[in-house]
């Protein structure tokens, strides 16, 4: 029988272990430059708040990826545990579980818990210092309050789909977020389906662009968490709900402000 361990007690090349984890985030499938390898990364956390990177490769992606859904809890065993080389480490994670068709995954039914994970969010007012710096990315938290029309553009000799979403923070500032291609087809569709409920969104590892002012855009390793079970997200949603009627009236009157990042609308809450 496998030993039930916490993430921090599981070491490379260890056998006969299992662990209860929740999926914190799930990235898009990406390629490896110069090779045919495809991969998809995830982040798991346990009840102690410890985190580990999960990764699925190639033919195992369509088999295993649909099983692992964000915010759901699983008992996982028989994953291949590896150290992540320093140059490939992200989000402060040093250990990796390789998920294959041989990995045993059992979903655990439970009530939703508050995610015991801390994020370092960048304030909207501080985004300008990261503008057009491709070596830096940011994590932000906001309410999705509107979307613009989907567009098809040509970049690097290929066609891409992009759609902009308007985000609002608790300081009543707005900023534009552009979702591209797979992000638009996946998380973007969830946002569009729930736009009338004003979902709270955590955006991780975004690029800050200079496009009509400060704007945000997804990158290959970005992750989007829709209505995440964290305290900050629930507090933001409660704040928004308390002012939603006043906000709706003022935003209809000032629709043009959606097109300009950092539109301050706090005066309309008086």
N, C-alpha and C positions, 0 to 999 in steps of 0.2 A: 504494500500500500504506500502511495506517495506521501511524503512528509509535507504538511501545510506550512509554508514559510512566508515571511514578509519579503518585499522586494529587496530590501537592504541585505537580507541573509542569503540571497541567491547569487552564486558566483559562476564565472565561466567554466564550462565543461562539467557542471554539476548535473547529476542524474537523479531520478526518482524524487522529484519535487513537484509541488503544485502551489498555486498562489491565487488569492482572490483579488481581482483588480477591476477598476472601472476605466472605460475608455474616455480619456480627457479630450483628445482631439485626433483628427484623422485627416491627413494631407491628401492631395490629389496624386494620382499615379504620374510619375515622372520618368524620364529616360536618363541614361548615363552617357555623357558626351563621348562620342567616338566608339561606343559599344551598343549592341542591341538590347542590353539589359534594361528591364523595366522594374521599378520598385515603388512601393507605397509605404510611407512611414506613419506610425501612430505614436501616441504617448499614453501610457497606462499609469494610474496611481492606485495606491492601496489605502487602507484605513488609517495608516500612520502618516499619510501625506508624502510618502516616498514615491519617486517617479522613475520610470524606465522607458526607453524607446523600444517600440516594436517595429519590425520591418518585414514586408512580404515581397517576394521576388517573382517575376515572370509568370509562369503558368499557374502558380499558386494564388495569384492575385484574384482572378475571377472565382476561385473556389473558396478562399478564406476571407476575403475582404467583406462580402455581404454578411458574414456571420457577426462581425465586430462592428457594433453601432455605437455612436457617440453617446455618452452618459449612461450606458448600460453596464451592468456588472457581470463578470465572468470568472469561472474557475479555469485557470490555464495550467497545463502541464505539458511536458515533453517539447518545449521550445528549446532551440539551440541558443545558449547564452554566450555572448562575446563581449570583449572590450571594444569600444569605438575608438579608432585612431584619433588623436587630438585634432587633426585638421578637418575631420568630418563631424566633430561634436557640435551640437546645437542645443540651445535651451539649457545649458549646464548639465546635460546628461552624458554619462561616461560608459553606460552599459546598454547592451542591445539584445533583445530577444528576437530571433529569427523565427517567424511563424511559417510553417509549412503544412502540407496536407497531412503530415503525421502528428501535428500538434493537436492535443486534445483540448477542446474548448467547450465548456458547459455554461450556458447562461443561468444566472442566479436571479430568481424573482425577488424583488425587494421594492420598498417604497423609496422614492427619490430622496437622497441625502444631500446636504450642502457639501460641495466639493472642497476637500481640505487642501486646497492648492492656492498659493498666493501668486498674483500676477503683478508685474511692475508696469502700470499703464503710463503712457505719455499724455500729458495734458494737451488739449487742442492748441492752446496758446503757445506751447513749446515746440510745435511741429516744425516751424520754419527753420530751426537750426539743423534739421536733418534733410533739408530740401536738396534733391538731386545728388545725394551722397549714397552711391550704390553699395558702399561698405557697411551702411547702417540700416537697420530696420526698426520698426516701432510696434508696440502693442497698444491698442486703444479700446475704449469702452464707450458705447453710445447707443441711443435708440434710433432705429430706422424709421424715419418719418415720411419719406416719399421716395419715388424713383422716377428717373427720366426714361425716355424711349430707348429701346435697344438699337444699337447701330452696328453695321458691318464696316470694318476698316481694313486697309491693306498695310501690313507691317512686315518688313523683311521678306518681301515678295510672296507673302501668304495672306489669306483673308482670315480675320479674327472677328469674333463677336464681343461687344463690350456694352455694358449698361452701367449707368451711374446711379448711386443711391445716396440719399441725404441723411447724414447722421447728426444727432443732437446730443450734447452732453449736459451735465447738471448745472453748468455755468451758462446755459442757454446759448451756446455757440454751436454753429453748424460747420460741417466740412463734407466734401464730396468723396465718396469711395467708388472707384471703378472696379467692377468685376469682369474678368476676361475669361472667355472660352469655357473650360471645364468648371471653373468656379461659378460662372454664370449658369451653366447647365445644372449644377448640383445645388450648392448652398443658395445661389441666386434664385432658383426656382422656389426653394423653401421660403425665402424672404418675400417673393412676389405673391405666393399663395397666402401669406399671413400678414401682408402689408397693412391691412385694416386693424390689426391688433397691435401694431407698433412694436415689433419684436426688439429685444435687447440683443446687441451683437458684440462679442469680443472678436477683434481682428488681431491676429498674431503675425509678426514678421512681415509687416507691410512696408512698401517703399513710399517715401514722401516725395511728391513731384511738384514742379513749378508749372502749373497749368491753370491760368486765370486765377493766380494766387496759389495758396497751399492746397494740395489735394492728395489723396491716398490711392494706392493701386496695389492689387495682389501681385505676388511674385511666385516663383515656382515652389518655394517651401512655405508659403503662407498657409494659415489655417483660420477658418471662420467658425466660431461657436455661437449658434443661435439659441437664445434664451437659456444660457448656461446656468446650472444650479450652484451659483456662488452668491455670497452675501451682497457684494457690491452691485451685481446685476439686479437683484431683487430690490435693493434700496433705490436704484435708479428707476426701475419700473414703477415703484410706489410713488416716487417724486413725480414722474411724468403723468401717471394716472390722476394725481391730485390737481394737476394744472392742465389736463388734456383739453377741456372745453375751451378755456381761455386761449390756450395755445392754438387750437384749431381755428378759432376766429381770427386771431392775429396773423396766422400763417397764410390764410386765404387772402387777407388784405395785403400781405407783403410777400407774395409768391416770388417776386423777382429775387428775393434774398437767397433762395435756394441755389441760385447759380453762382454765388460768391462765398467761398470758404470764409469762416470766421464771422459770418453775419451775426451780430449781437442783437438778440431779440428780447433781452431781459426787461427792457422798458415796457413791454406789452404785458408783463405779469403784475404790474402795479395795480 
